[in-house]
């Protein structure tokens, strides 16, 4: 079956964090349609094993393929770290994750060759950022730190709070002591803490937001594959963005509304285990 | 099929929290055997919908029944709040949850008729503690508070930490302002914060630990049903305690070892979605 240029892009995450990636795609590729899936029943992925994350990612790919997508964005660092090969195999479509785009920019930006990575425990233990960085620049020293409490703090909305600041500083102390000049926000929730982190670490360290870099890489990928959207947006057609979740559809739609530049009227609940 | 008195008790939780209930059963009913299941792939339940928790609980009951159990303890407040009826229907065996035993003791202990309940967002929104208390003593005023950050803080091991103290005080401020003389620890993780909470609220407020009360109620239930174990423990037989999880078996066994009065050599991984 031929893939249509005007088909939507499938974007998925363990929950709401991947909306920061969807947001960058909306801003930077405004003519592209999106089908987003958030695995809100089984969130978070950051403490799960490779085997389990792979199984969940394959189910999600099978669901997204029922929506006639042309490409897949894994908008979740843990799923990228553990399951990008499984997703490629299952999809048979162009696939992009958030790790390579972030690693590429960090390699370009660092001057002193010391790059920090903060992420979930699963992403850190996978070593995926270190591997991606060393594949480009083996000379870069990577200082990693798992930050398991940041996701719950973001999900509770404590984006500007002394407790969050204290936890961020505990996690970053060791990274900063190693003199990094570039810090990768290696979890899709963390861009929501960008201003808190910036305030704590000062202006001298470059912050890499893989969500933004992924949207830019996606643009390049679609061009290379001849898959960029060619159809002008029809203002009469229904929304080009569709949202699906595995639980708590209303709560998801509320959060999506608060961070996306569009109105999300509803998310549809699906039984992801059936795929 | 007749149920054997010497069959094990099935105990389940979304993850590790229910081990505080298993621990009380081991201490208070030392001749009983236990099959424990922790749903570590899909933890936590505290933010999920009733529908999803019911589905997961039914799968777990179907698995536990393959292990020849004689009764079920729902060692999870959220699963008790949302799914005790579904579990009873699916099991066809005596079932006990953690909410009624906690509510009963709180009703007996309170002198001023003001009881606080702290729990996950799902347990609080279900109103299950309020309903259980009002079924016994409609005059009791129940002051509830959802404490979503306490589970991640416990899972990170920050049991004695200024950040945890600060978060506990934020959650408890409102409860204490209402003059409660009894506080139910309505999540199986919270007994691990008992000494931190005691330090912060002083000695005048009674703390109700539903894990302990559940073990006592279980003892009564087994006697009434004629199901108490009659077989003396055979020191040559393999461990009377078996542990199953849906992910991260090693990490689970490590945690279980740290809080149980026995050696947990291993937990077995099962595919819970297949049940």
Interface residues (C-beta under 8 A of the other chain):
Chain A: X41 X42 X43 X47 X48 X49 X51 X52 X148 X149 X152 X153 X155 X156 X162 X163 X166 X167 X246 X247 X248 X273
Chain B: X41 X42 X43 X47 X48 X49 X51 X52 X148 X149 X152 X153 X155 X156 X162 X163 X166 X167 X246 X247 X248 X273
